[in-house]
Amino acid sequence: MPLKARLHYESLVHDIFRQAYERNTKLSLLFKLSTVSHFVELAGLSDRYDAQEFIRSLFLVEVLGSQAGKTKRSIWEEYKAAVKAQGEKLLVSLDEFENHLRKFVDKNSLVLPATQEALRHFLKEKTNHLLNVFSLSKARGKYVIQRMCVRVHQVGTLCFLAATGWRRSELGFTFSDIKISKNNDGLDNFSTPWRFHIHWLLPKTNGMSKTMREITSTSYILLSQLACFLPKNQDGPVMGNDDFIYEASKLLWPDFVQNYVLFDENHLVDEEHEASIQKVKREVQRTFPLYQLASKSNDLKKALSSYHSGEIPKEQRQLLEENIPQAMLDKLASPDIELTQKNVLSIKSALLRDVKYPSPHAFRHMWAEAVLMRYRGPVGSFIRANFQHMDERFFMAYLRDKDMKLINEHAERSFISYVSQQYADLGRNAFGESVSQLPRYIELSVSKTSVISHEKYLKKVATVANERIESVKANPWGTCIRRAGTDFRAACSQGGIPHTHDAAPKLCLGCTNVDITKANLRGIMVYTRQEVEACLNPNLPSQLKMPYIDTIKRAVSVVKKLKAKSSNPSRYDKAIADFEEALSAANVYQEAV
């Protein structure tokens, strides 16, 4: 090829690379939770969900450009007006925000050389560096980089699976199946200008009829990142095929078992969760060799053949003999056994019957439990980041699915079992800083029986909890654990019927069914902010402040109770000071009238 033509094509490739690099750099950098929180703080806002969504919306316009259908200016002005009505204000202008954003991107991303020749040398240098680091030839290096991209794609698929809990059969959609529409919901359109839906199949419940299913903006961003792995102009399944998804679900399990940061006893963990986490660690590490043996059918079949011939390694023999029923072992040792697929699967099921391991279906169960445990329980940072501020409509949409209802009921039972057993084991100090009538309720219910052993006591607690606790609902300011016989006394009760969908701090704080721990402190502060601002407002008539004053009194009472039980009481001082300042201001204004 003539030099002139070669340089021309190189220039075209460089242009495509620059555009893709700039877009993908922003996709990977801007939507990290740490980046979003940084810009929330820059704007002078509390790090709450609507503020995060506001920043994410501005970043989406940055990435999508005119395709977003809305300008940064309009998003900024609408949110500015909304927070002003709540007594807040943005501490920077949009121009200042934009200037900071440009500097942030430049500081945290690699700047490509400006000229064609310089970029050619730059790319060659980086390629050679990668090959040297991994001691690879050019041919082998290309394969390794491709495999690395596949792994990253699988991790992203795993994140979407964990964030949505969808069935594997529901994940074959393409990027063009994602529909973006204007958000007309007055409750949140000032922070979330768009709604994101996937128009795709739900084979188990809807057959071959496509259904619109809503996803969060963070899930849309994740899918945008995953779409980068598809060949340009090829609209294939964003999540890959069935086998790709199944392999993705298992990908990180060995690393989790061996290296999960919370399993390290030197890592700081809340005392209330330490015992639960160490119990999980012991269990998954004990059963991991079983999982390794059984998870790959070919490896298992080889091991079974070796057992049959008597040439199996000692470790594998021990695993099989300790975990397979004797009748199955006898059959395996018989001379006429055939290791058909059916027989191998039967043995695999026996090996894995008590083993915890990941699968797409397991993530559906974990999703439901994460929704309930996002404010309390031994959960990691992914759940804290992705589930704490989940909008109620997303969870309720899942509950319309009959299969998901059953999974949610199972998750509720798991949550109830976890909480009740913690209280039974450790008494009222089970969760350290907590405000709840549940431990007293458990004590009264179980104390009616005769003196029993500790083991029987725990079983009795489990029985009482399952029989007497009717439902659970997690809210940022507290968990509603509805007990039998309390419906008329519930703060949200209307005509003796609890309306838990009306949950709000003004109702829940002080309710007989609320269970509050230190994890709810932030939720209490954020979701009573409107009441605090109203009491501080000198222009608001005093008679309109009365319901706000009542809510703040309940909030400060709860926070003081948490502080009294805390080993670090100073963490509550700011909340108490804010509440008492609001009450004092309200009283001053009332006296002046």
N, C-alpha and C positions, 0 to 999 in steps of 0.2 A: 504494500500500500504506500502511495507517495506520502512523503513527510507532511505536506500541507493538509492532505485529507486526514492523516492520523492525528494531527494537532487539532483539527476541526472536531473530530469525534471525541477526542479527549476533553475538549472544552465543553461539549454537550454533556458528557458524563459528569464533569466537575460541577456544572450548573445544577444538574439533577441531585448530585450528592450534597451540595451546599443547601439546597432547599429542604431536602429530607433531613439533613443534619440539624438545621436550625429548628425545624418543627419538632423533631423527636427529642432534641435537647430540652425544649420547653415542656414537652409532654412528660419527660422523666423528672425534670427539676421542679417545675412549678407546683405540681399536685401532690408532692410529699406533704404529709401532715405537719411536719416541722416547718416547712415553707409557708403553708397556709396560716399556721399559728403565728409565725413571724409577722406576716402582713396584717393579721387581725390586731396584733399588738400595736403595730405601726399606726393603724387607723384609730387607736384608742378605744377599742371595743373589748368586751369580755369574750373569752375564748369559748363561746357557745355555738350551737349548731347553726343558727341563722347567720351569724357573723362568718362562720367558715364557708357556708354556702354562698354568701355574698362575694367573698374573695375568690372562691372557685369559679363563680360566674364571670367575674372580670378576667380571670385567667383563660376561661374557655373562649372568650372573645379574642383574647391575645393569640390563641392558637388557631381558631377557626376563621378569624377575620370577618369578612362580609357574610360568610355562610351562617354566622350566628343569628342573623336577622335582627340583632339589637346592638346598639352601641354601648360602649363603656359609660359614656356620659349619661345616657338615659337610666342605666342600671344604678349608677352612682347617685343620681339625683333622687330616684325613687326610694332607695334605701336610706339616704340622708333624711328625707322627709319622714320616713317611717320611724327611725330611731329618735328623731327630734320630738315626735309626738309622745315618745316614751321617756322623754327627759334626758336623752343622751345626745351626743354630737360627735361627728367625725373630726379628729384632731388634725387631719391633713387635707389638702385639696386634691382633686383628681390629678392635676398637673404635677404636684409633689409626689403623689403615689406613683405616677408613670415614670418620673425621673428616678425614683428609688428602685422601681422594678427593672429598668434598663441597667442600672449599676449592679443590681443583684445578679441578673442573668450574666452580665459580662464577667463578674467576679467569680462566679461558680461554674462557668462553662469554658471549654477550650475554644479559643479564637482561631479560626482557620486562616492560613496565609491568604493574602489578597490576590496574588498573581497566579497564573496557570503553572508556571515553572516551579514556583515556591510550593504550591499545593502538591505537585507531583512528587517533589523530594520529601515533603512532609509525610505523605501517605506511604511512600516507600520506606521511610525511616521507621514509622510506627509499625508497619507490617514486619519488618526485620526484627524489631524489638520484641514483638509477640513471639515470633518463631524462636528467637534466642532464649527467651524466658522459659518456654516450654520444650526447648531442645527439639524442634520439629523441622522437617523438611518442608518445602513449599507445598508439595502435594498433600502431605500428612497434615500440615497446618490448616489448609482449607477445610479438611474434614473435621478437625477438632473445633474450629470456629463455628462450623455449621451445627455440630452437636451441642456446642455451648448455647447457641441461639435456640435450639430445640428445647433445651433444659429451661431456659428463661421463659420461653413460651409456655411450657408445662407449669411452671411456678405461677404464672399469671392466670392460667386456666384453673389451677388449684385455688387461687385467691377468689375468683369469681364463684367457684363451686361453694367455697366456705361462706362467702358474703350473701349468697342467694338461697342455697339449699335446694336448688332445682334438681329434678331427676336427670339422669344421663341422657334419656331419650328426648329431653327438651332443650338440648344444648347444640343442636345442629344448625342454628341460624347463621346467616351471613351478616356482614356489617350493613348492607343495604336494607336488612329487615328491621333495623333500629329506626324508629320514627321520633322526630323531635317536634314538639308542639308548644305553643304558647301556654304558659301556666295562668289560668284564669281564677285560681283559688285565692281569694282575698286573704287567707290566713298566712300564706307564705310566698306569694308571688313577688313581693318586694325584695326577697333575698334569693329566690329561685325562679328566674324568669321563664324557665322551660320545664316541660315534663318529658321524660324519656320512656318510651315503650318499645318492646320487642314484639313484632308481629310474627308469631311462629306457632308451631304445633305443640299440643299437649296430648300425645297419643293415648295415654292411659285414661284420661278423663274426657277428652274431646275428639278422639279419633283423628281424622285427617283435616279437621277444621282448624284454621289458624285463629289464635286469640291474641289480643293486645294485653301484654303484661308489663306493668310499670317496674322500672329499676331506678335506683338512686343516681344522682349525678356522678358519684364516685365510681359506680359500676360502669357507667357510660365512659368515663375517662379511662378506666382499666381496659375496656374493650377497644377503645381508640389506640391504646398502646399495643394491644395484642394484634390489631389489624396491621401494624407495621411489619409483622413477620410474614404476611402474605405477599406473594409476588405482585408487583404493581399491576393494577387493572384486573386482578383476579379476585373475584368476589366469592371466595370459598368459605367454609365454616370457620368462624373466628376462633372457636374453641377446639378445632380439630375433630377427627372422627371418634367413634365410640372407644376404640382401643387406645387412642391418644389420651382421652379423658381418663380412662381407667388407670393407665400408667401414670398420669399426672397425679391422681389421688394418692398413689403409693410412693411417689418420688422422694419425698422428704422424710418419710417415716423412720428410716435407719438413723438419719442425722438427728431427728427429734429425740429418739430413744437414747442416743448416746451423748448428745451435746446440748439439749434444751437448757437454756440459761437458768431457768428457775429450779432445775434439778440440782444445780450446784449449791451445796450447803453453805458456801461462803457468800452466795448472792443474797442481798437483802430482800426478805420476803415478809409480808405482814404475818405476824405471829399466828393470827387466826387461821391462815391458809397453809401454814408450813406443814402441819401434820397431813393434811389432805394431799398436798403436792408430793411429799415424800412417799405417801402410800401409792400414788399413781406411778411414781418413779420405780418403786420396787416391783410393782405388778407388771409394767410394760417391759422392764428389763428382764424379769423372770421369764416372761412368755415370748420374748423376741426370738430366741433360737427356734421355737416352734413355728413362729410366723415365717422365719427365713426358710425353714425346711418345707413348709406346706404351700408357700405363696406361689412357687413356680412348679407347675404340674410336671414338667420334664425332670426337674431335680428330684421331686418327690417320688416319681416313678422309678428313677435310678436307685434311690435309697431303699424303696420297697423291694426291688429286685435283689439288691445286695443283702437285705435282711432274709429274703427267701432262700438265698444261696448260702447264707451264713458268713458272708465276707464283709459285713457292714462295720464301719468304724464304731468304736465303743461309745462315743458321744451320741451318735445318731441312734444306736441301739437303745441307749438309755432313754432318749426322748420318746421313741416309739413305745417302748414297754411301759413307761410311766404315764402315758397319755392316751393310749388306745385300749379299749375294752378287751379283756382276755379272749372273749369269743372271736373277736376280729383278728387278734394276734394268732390264735390257733388256726384260723382259716388261712391267714397269710403264710403260715409255715407249712401248710399242707401241700403235697406234691402236685395236686391237680388244680391249684389256683391259677387263674388267668388275670393278669393286671389290665383289665379292660378300663376304658375311660370311666365307666360307672363305678367300678370298684375303687379306683384311685380317688374319685370324688367323694365316695363314702368315707374313706380313710381320712381324706383332707378335712371333711366336715367334723369328724371325731377329734382330730388334732386341734382344730380352731374353735371348738365349741365354747371355750371360756377365755379365748384370746381377744384382746382389744387390738383392732387394726383398722386402718382407713379404707374406705371405699366410697364411691359416689353416694350410695344410700346412707352410709354412716354419717356423711356430712349433713344430710337432711335432719337427722336426729340432733346432731351437734348444733345446727342452726337454731332449732327450736329452743334448746337449752341455753344457747348463748343469749337469745332474746330475754330470757328470764333471769339469767345470771350476770347480765352486763353491769349491774351496779354492785353486786356482791358475789362471792364465790371464788374458787381457785381458778381464775381465768387469766389468760395472758394479754399482751398489749394489742394483738389484732382485734380481739373481741372488744376491748376497751375503746379502741379507736373507731371501729366500724359499726358497733352496735349500740353504744351508749346513747346516741342521739337519733336512733332510727325513728322515723316518723311512724305514728301508730297505723296509718293507712296501709303501709307496706305489710305489717304483721297481720292485720285483719284480712287483707286480700288473700293471704296464704290460708287462713282458717276457713275460707269458703271451699277449699279443696278437702274432700272427705278424708283422703289419705293423710293430709297434713293435720287435720283435726285429731286423728288418732295419735300421730307423732307428737303433737303439742300436749295431749293428755299425758302421754308417757313422759314428756319433758317436765310437766308440772309435778308429776309423781317423783321424778328424780330430784327436782329442786326441793320439794317438801321433805323428802327423805334426807337430803343433805343438811338442810337447815335444822330439822328436828333432831337428827343424830348429833349435830354439833352442840345443840343446847343440852341434849341428854348426857353427852360425854363431859362437857365442860361447865354445865349449869348456866347461870345468867351471864357469866363472863365469857361465854363461847365466842362472841364476836367483839369482845373488848368494849369498844365504844358503840353502844347500841341502845335504842329506846324502843321497847317492844313489850307487849303483854303476852307474847307467845310462850316464853319460858315459864311464866307463872301458870299459864293455861295448861301446859304440859305437866307441870308439877301437880296441879290439882287433879288432873284427869288420871294420872298414873298412881298418885298416892292413895286413891280409893281402893287399890288392891292390897293384898297382904304382903308381908315382907318377902322379897324375892332377890335372887342373885343379880349381879350386874348385867350378865348376859341376857337374862330374862327381862330385866328392866329395859334394856335397849330394844328388845323385840316388842315389848309392850308399847314403848314410845312410838316405834314404827307403825304399829297397828293403830294406835290412837290418832297419829298424824294422818294416816291414809283414810281413816274412817271419818274424822272430824274436821279436817281441813278441806274445804270445798273447791277453792280456786286460788290462783296466784296471778298477780299482775305487777310487773315491774315498772316503776315510774322514777324519774330522776330524783325526786325528793323523798322517796320511800317505797317500799314494796308492800302492796296490799295482799295480806294473807288472810283470806276470808274464812272464818271458822263457823261451824254449825251453831245456830242459836244466836248469832250476832246481827242478823239481817236488819232487825228493827233499830238497832243501836248504831249501825254504820252511818257515818256522816253523809254519805251520798244516797242514803235510802229514801225512797219516795213510796209511801204506802206500804212500807215493809219490804220493798224490792230494791236491792242495791243497784245503783246505776254507775258501775265502775268506769264506764266510758266517759263520765263527767269528771274524772279524777283531776284535781288541781290542789295546790298547796292550801288554799282557803278551806277545802273540805278535808283533805287527808291528814294534815298536821293536827295531832290530837285525837284522831279517830281510833277507835278500839282495835281496828284491824291492821293499822299501819305498823310496819317493822322498819326502823330507820337505823342505819349504821353510818360510820364516818365517811363511807364512800358516797353518801347522799348529801354531804355538806355543800358541795359545789352546786348540785341541783337545787337545793333549797335557796342558795344565794341568787342563782341565775333566775329561777322562776318566781321569785318574790321581788324581783327588781322593779317591776311596775308599781307594786304597792309602796316600796321604799321611795321611789321618785314622786309618787303622788303625795305622800306625807311631807316630803321636802318642798313641795310646790306651794309657795305662799299665795298664789292666785286661785287655788282650788278651794271652793267653799268647804268649811269644816264638816258640814253634815255629809258631804260626799266622801269624806275621808274615813268615816266610821268603819265600814267593812274592811278597808285596807289596814287600819289600826289593829283590828281583831286578828287578821292574818299574821301581821308582824309580831304581835304578842305571842301567838302560838309558835312562830318560828324561833323567836329568841328563847322561849322556854325549852324547846327541843334542843337547840344548840347548846344551851347551858347544861342540860343533862348529859349531852355527849361530852362536853368539856370536863364535867365532874368525873367521868370515868376514864379520861384520857391520860396516857403516859406522856403526851406532848400537848398540854392544854393550850399553849400559845397559838396553835394552828387555828383555834376558834376565835381568837381575839378580834380579828378584823370583822368577821361576820357579826359578832355581838355588838361591836362598836357601831357598825353601819345601821343595824336594827335600832339600837338605842338612840342614835342620833335622829333617826326618822321619827321615832316615838316622841322624843323631846321636842322636835320641831312642830309636830302635829299638835302637841299640848300647848305650846307657846301660841300658835296661831288660834287655837280654840279659846284660850284665855283672853286674847286680844279682841275677840269678836264681842 
